[in-house]
Amino acid sequence: EVVWAVGAVWVAVVLGLIVLPSALGVSLGISEAYMWVLVRTLEWATIRLQKGAKKRQPQMPRTPTANGIIERDETPMEKEITLLHGADFEFSHIFYFCRKGFEAIVEDEVTQRFSSEELLSWNLLTRTNVNFHYISLRLTVVWVIGVIVRYCFLLPLRFTLAAIGITSMIVGTTLVGQLPNSSVKNYLSELVHLTCSRILVRALSGTIHYHNKENRPRKGGICVANHTSPIDAIILTNDGCYAMVGQVHGGLMGVIQRATVKACPHVWFERSEIKDRHLVTKRLREHVADKSKLPILIFPEGTCINNTSVMMFKKGSFEIGGTIYPVAIKYDPQFGDAFWNSSKYNIVSYLLRIMTSWAIVCNVWYLPPMVRKEDEDAVQFANRVRSAIARQGGLTELPWDGGLKRAKVKDTFKEEQQKNYSKMLVRNGSIG
């Protein structure tokens, strides 16, 4: 009886103080107070670390440079080889290729984008203390108190909110899906998605700052954004509804997909359909052609990047036509690492890491809509949109395919270097 009584009180408090206000889109100030205390605590910890660093200077790590642990000279191949001896073929040219190879082995610019961003200062989370050394008893005590708060209070609270949000999403969309197609059904569907997304954001202790809301994606358009985490979709849906595009999954994710598609025109593909690019393009064009349907949400990178960079956008999203609404998402790693390394952690482990972080804090920028120019192909258009997102989010723009996260480098990339070298020799008369 005591357990049931405690459980009932717990649920009542959660529903009354968190779920109901979030569903109504209002705040009681609890999140703001929590973030104020959290910021002050982290500022104090940073000062303690800095004081300790002065006492233990030889043992403290150096601040990493912008280029990582090695210095790179990003000059063109021809200029670097010419600086060796000359443009004509010489055996000394192998030094250039050897150096590039060693740089790639030590730390290439792609692999590091698939690991968590290293922080300059410890944020009192166990998994981000790679550079942390014992400084003081007070700092250790604060860390222990933080562990207790995160695992004994925040984790149960967030799990409860996540369970309420997911259950409400499944039940709500299933009920709305039984209604005939009409404006009322569309309104109720958007209401369910917005309400449940707000609850799920509270389950992450999310603090999201939306900028330039006048540029929010409109119906009949395509919203493209950089991709860091599965929660990107929740972050965006918290401020507006979208039609999701993705592969059909099993398990709990599959249950959610089957329920939501009944109420909202999401576009889910079977694995066999995804391989047929023309079929995918056709279905997306049909969706965009209907201006009454919600904007499509697409992550053109195709995989999660650690929020320090934007990698190559797949051109398929930019062949459909219609208006593109770019969105830049930038997380603050000081409060929690939102990046999902799917090669290292399964979805359960990832969600546990997220729910035991301090909070999820991010900025979302809605960029002005963009359309494809007459003299522009899909690849050029994709690169232009990617550049706009990278500039706004303060992210590094990389030309590499995110598929390198799981696949080996294609031979075409290797052959490109060979072609550039041969062209240089031909141009300088060393061949022929």
URRA-V606723 format. One record per backbone hydrogen bond with DSSP energy under -0.5 kcal/mol. CO is the residue of the C=O (numbers start at 1). NH is the residue of the N-H. If there is no record, write none. Layout:
CO/NH
CO/NH
This chain:
1/5
2/6
3/7
4/8
5/9
6/10
7/11
8/12
9/13
10/14
11/15
12/16
13/17
14/18
14/19
15/20
18/22
19/23
20/24
21/25
21/26
22/25
29/33
30/34
31/35
32/36
33/37
34/38
35/39
36/40
37/41
38/42
39/43
40/44
41/45
42/46
43/47
44/48
45/49
46/50
47/51
48/52
49/53
50/54
51/55
52/56
54/57
56/59
56/60
57/60
65/68
67/70
68/65
72/74
73/75
76/80
77/81
78/82
79/83
80/84
81/84
81/85
81/86
90/93
91/94
92/95
93/96
93/97
94/98
95/99
96/100
97/101
98/102
99/103
100/104
101/105
102/106
103/107
104/108
108/112
110/113
111/114
112/115
113/306
125/128
126/129
129/132
136/140
137/141
138/142
139/143
140/144
141/145
142/146
143/147
144/148
145/149
146/150
147/151
148/152
149/153
149/154
150/155
153/157
154/158
155/159
156/160
157/161
158/162
159/163
160/164
161/165
162/166
163/167
164/168
165/169
166/170
167/171
168/172
169/173
170/174
171/175
172/176
173/177
174/178
175/178
176/179
182/186
183/187
184/188
185/189
186/190
187/191
188/192
189/193
190/194
191/195
192/196
193/197
194/198
195/199
196/200
197/201
198/202
199/203
200/204
201/204
201/206
202/205
204/360
205/360
207/362
208/210
209/364
211/366
212/215
213/216
218/221
221/296
222/224
222/325
223/298
224/327
226/228
227/305
228/340
229/232
230/233
231/235
232/236
233/237
234/238
236/239
242/244
243/297
244/267
246/269
250/253
250/254
251/255
252/256
253/257
254/258
255/259
256/260
257/261
259/262
259/263
260/263
260/264
264/266
266/268
267/246
269/248
270/274
271/275
273/276
275/277
276/280
277/281
278/282
279/283
280/284
281/285
282/286
283/287
284/288
285/289
286/290
287/290
289/291
290/293
293/220
295/243
296/223
296/298
297/245
298/225
298/300
299/302
300/314
308/396
310/398
314/317
315/318
316/319
323/222
324/326
324/370
325/224
326/367
327/226
328/365
330/363
331/333
332/335
332/336
335/358
335/359
336/338
339/341
340/342
341/344
341/345
346/350
347/351
348/352
349/353
350/354
351/355
352/356
354/357
359/361
360/207
361/332
362/209
363/330
364/211
364/366
365/328
365/367
370/324
373/376
377/381
378/382
379/383
380/384
381/385
382/386
383/387
384/388
385/389
386/390
387/391
388/392
389/393
390/394
390/395
391/394
396/310
396/398
400/312
401/404
402/405
403/406
403/407
410/413
410/414
411/415
412/416
413/417
414/418
415/419
416/420
417/421
418/422
419/423
420/424
421/425
422/426
423/427
424/428
425/430
425/431
426/429
